[in-house]
Amino acid sequence: MAAQSGIAPTAELNETWSSFVGDSSSRLLKIAIKDEQLVPAGTHAGSDDDAEADFALFGQDGVVEDKTPAYYIYRLNPPPNSTFAFFSYVPDHAPVRAKMLYASTRNTLVRALGDSRFSASVFATSKADLTYASYLSHTAHAAADAPLTAQEQEMASIRAAEAAAASTSGEDEARQGRSMIFGHNEQQQGGADGAAGQEDKASKTRGALPWTDEAKEKVRELGEGGDDKVGSVVQLEIDVPNETVVLSSPQPDGLTLPPSSPCYVFYKHAAGIVVIYSCPPSSPIKSRLLYSSALLILYKVAAPEWAGVTAIKKLETDDPSEVTPSWIDAELGPLAATSAAAGTDSPAAGSRSGTATPLPDEDKPKFAKPARPGRKR
């Protein structure tokens, strides 16, 4: 932000401005800097009620000079709801000192006159900028959305894809008759046959990318494994042309994730199965969109339905090198601490074959219900 010059409006300018605001016949007010003060340099009446036609006032002799900066206030609407456009005219061929002086005084002048009165503020460097067409171009540009960088456009596309995936998942649940009180409609009927059950299962996974049998089996084995499987991983990737979730080949030895392509990793933690989504910045945009939009339904629907695995936590990273056991522990927080304190005698969590399946982190209650206060004894 430019430093302010300290130049202030004179009493004469304040009086002129007050008169100008209330005079519907006045269309244009010119303000100049003279002897280190802001002074009025001319008031011009409009020819009619047409704001477009009155832009011709800028073309009258002496109103705009080729090498002399000035401020112009142009009335857009008449009293009592007057609005104005503020023009800061600093021609390219003006002396350097004058350019600096007008640039550093502009904000002071606008605040002194009341910035809420100005619906538009235009910077002009030539007479061509002081036309009605130029003014319309400025207002159209100001009203348009700010242009996005390539990265911002990419992130906007990813967010839109995620929202579409979440919406599809919600619609599927609605179509299959899910009830917060009674569960699925087939439970209310009390005796759905096998065909109906298969149809319901297919409905629940609608919208999920299909998995290969090999991918399902490896994830199921990891979930059903005991303590000897803690620290093991199964890495999946998407066959982008076929839009299918497949087993990565070769499988990594531990938490060694691809440095330049996205992947899903199922990690066997002592507390349960953790799903890790890794997407390096150098990944192709199409892959990033596909992986991101498929993530939610993959770990919430596809993994439980097709591999019998319910993850206790979903983690995301754009830096594969940071994914280590200690990083996972830190991300799990209390879950990791509880697991360490409990030891390894309890059944493995994360698979439907265990005695208890931990809830996903976002589905767990955040606070215990406080006890009801009683009388002091």
Secondary structure, DSSP 4 states (H G I P E B T S, - for coil): -PPP----B-HHHHHHHHHHHH-TTEEEEEEEEETTEEEEEEEEE-SSS-TTGGGGGGGSTTTS-SS--EEEEEEEE-TTS-EEEEEEE--TTS-HHHHHHHHHHHHHHHHHH-GGGEEEEEEESSGGGSSHHHHHHHHHHHHSPPPPPHHHHHHHHHHHHHHHHHHHHHHHHHHTT-BTTTBSHHHHHT---HHHHHHHHHHHTTTSPPB-HHHHHHHHHHHH--GGGTT-EEEEEEETTTTEEEE-SSPPSSS---SSS-EEEEEEETTEEEEEEE--TTS-HHHHHHHHHHHHHIIIIIHHHHH-B--SEEEEES-GGG--HHHHHHHHTHHHHHHHHHTT-SPPSSBTTSS--PPPGGGS-SSPPPPPP----
